[in-house]
């Protein structure tokens, strides 16, 4: 089989000791690791913080230069739904979770456009953050875009194959036991915060594997181009595009 016909995900799976993805993977839920199911903290080492981000969090983000990002909104509608939770994960395992209605972005609104944002299917999150919090991000790396490039069209049209759960299982070999709805409406608590924190952390792990695959297949420039276009497309969809009807 030619290289272009074989999904690169299989190579990544072997590298990380994973198994083949389940065809019935969910697309509207995000896994919650059992590590995050207690109220004692969002990680075993209690290295996740909540509430308004302090200077220590801001400095850590700037030093890292990149963060994993995950957002929970009440739904997909930009007019009627609003983002509820935002999680940021750092490469060293630290992270921060914001209750957006109560905490707002605070100083993170000035910091996040200065670093690379890593996430899976980032477009809805970028749109919600820009629409409701005025946050316009710059450099992004979307692991879903990378996964589609590496797949080379083999699973074109199969949205479930490129979901966060499928990517996590295929690349990292992890099948979650518990799941929290993506479009969540209800009280916020450790379990929900843990779910969004877990996704932000895993996004960085997926990025590492995806970047390796993109380099091997000489797709780095294509991925960079597509990812750089993502914030621009979000901006165009939110504000519209001027058209000279006379022409």
C-alpha positions in Angstrom: 0.0 0.0 0.0 1.3 3.4 -0.9 2.2 5.8 1.9 -0.5 8.2 0.9 -3.1 5.5 1.1 -2.2 4.4 4.6 -3.4 6.5 7.5 -0.5 7.9 9.4 -2.5 7.4 12.6 -1.6 3.7 12.5 2.1 4.7 12.8 1.4 7.0 15.7 -0.6 4.3 17.4 2.3 1.9 17.2 4.6 4.5 18.6 2.5 5.1 21.6 1.4 1.6 22.3 -2.3 2.3 21.4 -5.0 0.2 19.8 -7.3 0.7 16.8 -10.1 3.2 17.3 -13.7 2.2 18.0 -15.9 3.1 15.1 -18.7 4.1 17.4 -16.7 6.9 19.2 -18.9 9.7 20.5 -18.7 13.2 19.1 -20.6 15.2 21.6 -18.9 14.2 24.8 -15.4 14.6 26.3 -13.8 12.1 28.6 -13.2 12.7 32.3 -10.2 10.9 33.7 -10.6 9.2 37.0 -7.6 11.2 38.2 -9.9 14.2 38.3 -13.0 12.8 40.0 -12.3 14.0 43.6 -12.8 17.4 45.1 -9.3 17.4 46.6 -7.8 18.9 43.4 -7.8 18.7 39.6 -4.7 16.5 39.4 -2.8 14.1 41.7 -0.2 16.7 42.4 -2.7 19.5 42.9 -0.9 21.5 40.3 -4.1 22.8 38.7 -5.5 26.1 40.0 -8.9 27.7 39.7 -10.3 31.2 39.9 -8.8 34.4 38.4 -5.3 33.8 37.1 -2.6 35.4 39.2 0.8 36.7 38.1 2.4 33.3 38.7 0.0 31.7 36.1 0.6 34.5 33.6 4.4 34.2 33.9 4.2 30.4 33.5 2.2 30.7 30.3 4.6 33.3 28.9 7.6 31.1 29.7 6.0 28.1 28.1 5.1 29.9 24.9 2.2 27.4 24.3 -0.8 26.1 26.2 -3.4 23.4 25.7 -6.9 24.9 25.6 -10.4 23.5 26.1 -13.7 25.3 26.5 -17.1 24.2 27.7 -20.1 26.2 26.5 -23.8 25.9 27.1 -24.3 25.1 23.5 -23.0 25.8 19.9 -25.1 28.9 19.2 -23.0 32.0 19.3 -25.9 34.3 20.0 -27.8 32.4 22.7 -25.1 30.1 24.2 -22.1 31.3 26.2 -18.7 29.7 27.2 -18.8 28.5 30.8 -15.4 27.0 31.5 -11.9 27.5 30.1 -9.0 25.3 30.9 -5.3 26.0 30.1 -2.7 23.3 30.4 1.1 23.9 30.4 3.7 21.4 29.1 5.1 20.9 32.6 1.8 19.6 33.9 0.5 22.8 35.5 -2.8 24.3 34.5 -5.6 26.7 35.3 -9.4 26.5 35.0 -11.6 29.6 34.8 -15.3 29.8 35.6 -15.8 32.4 32.8 -19.2 33.9 34.0 -17.8 34.6 37.4 -14.0 35.0 36.8 -13.9 36.5 33.3 -10.6 36.3 31.4 -8.8 38.9 33.5 -5.1 39.2 32.7 -5.3 36.1 30.5 -7.0 38.2 27.8 -3.7 40.0 27.2 -1.5 36.9 27.5 -3.2 34.3 25.4 -2.8 36.1 22.1 1.0 36.1 22.7 1.4 32.4 22.9 0.5 29.3 20.7 -2.9 27.8 21.5 -3.2 24.1 21.2 -6.6 22.3 21.1 -8.8 19.9 19.2 -11.5 21.3 16.9 -10.7 24.8 18.1 -13.0 26.8 15.8 -16.1 26.8 18.2 -14.0 27.7 21.2 -12.3 30.5 19.3 -15.6 31.8 18.1 -17.2 31.8 21.5 -14.3 33.5 23.2 -14.1 36.2 20.6 -17.9 36.8 20.5 -18.4 36.9 24.2 -15.1 38.0 25.6 -13.4 39.9 22.8 -10.5 37.5 22.7 -8.7 37.3 19.4 -6.1 34.7 19.4 -3.0 34.5 17.1 -1.0 31.4 16.6 -2.9 28.1 17.0 -2.3 24.4 16.5 -5.5 22.4 16.0 -4.9 18.7 16.4 -8.0 17.9 14.5 -6.6 19.7 11.4 -3.4 17.8 11.9 -5.2 14.5 12.2 -7.1 15.1 8.9 -3.8 15.9 7.1 -2.1 12.8 8.4 -5.1 10.7 7.4 -4.6 11.7 3.7 -8.3 11.4 3.0 -8.7 7.8 4.0 -11.5 8.6 6.4 -12.8 11.7 4.6 -16.5 12.3 5.7 -16.3 10.3 8.9 -16.5 13.0 11.6 -16.4 10.5 14.4 -13.0 9.3 13.3 -11.5 12.7 14.0 -13.3 13.4 17.3 -11.3 14.1 20.4 -12.2 10.7 21.9 -11.1 8.8 18.8 -7.9 10.7 18.4 -7.1 10.2 22.1 -7.7 6.4 21.9 -6.0 6.0 18.5 -2.8 8.0 19.3 -2.4 7.6 23.1 -4.2 4.3 23.6 -6.6 5.5 26.3 -10.3 4.7 26.5 -12.2 6.9 29.0 -14.6 5.3 31.5 -16.5 8.5 32.3 -17.7 11.3 30.0 -19.1 14.8 30.6 -21.3 16.4 28.0 -19.6 19.1 25.9 -22.6 21.4 25.8 -23.1 21.4 29.5 -25.8 23.4 31.4 -25.8 23.0 35.2 -23.8 23.5 38.4 -20.0 23.6 38.0 -18.0 21.3 40.1 -14.8 19.3 40.3 -15.9 16.6 37.9 -16.8 19.1 35.1 -13.7 21.1 35.8 -11.7 17.9 35.7 -13.1 17.0 32.3 -12.2 20.2 30.7 -8.8 20.3 32.4 -8.1 16.7 31.2 -8.9 17.7 27.6 -6.5 20.6 27.6 -3.7 18.4 29.0 -4.3 15.7 26.4 -4.3 18.3 23.6 -0.7 18.9 24.3 0.1 15.2 24.2 -1.7 14.9 20.9 0.2 17.9 19.5 3.5 16.2 20.2 2.5 13.1 18.4 0.9 15.0 15.5 3.9 17.3 15.0 6.2 14.2 14.7 3.9 12.7 12.1 3.6 16.0 10.1 7.4 16.2 10.0 7.8 12.7 8.8 5.2 13.3 6.0 6.6 16.7 5.1 3.3 18.3 6.0 4.5 20.9 8.5 4.1 23.9 6.2 0.6 22.8 5.1 -0.5 22.3 8.7 0.9 25.7 9.7 -1.0 27.4 6.8 -4.3 25.7 7.7 -3.9 26.5 11.4 -3.0 30.1 10.8 -6.1 30.5 8.7 -8.4 29.3 11.5 -8.5 32.6 13.5 -9.0 34.5 10.3 -12.0 32.3 9.3 -13.5 32.8 12.7 -13.1 36.6 12.4 -14.7 36.5 9.0 -17.7 34.5 10.1 -18.3 36.7 13.1 -17.9 40.1 11.4 -18.7 39.3 7.8 -16.7 40.1 4.6 -17.1 43.4 2.8 -18.2 42.9 -0.8 -18.0 45.5 -3.6 -21.3 44.8 -5.4 -20.3 47.2 -8.2 -17.7 44.7 -9.3 
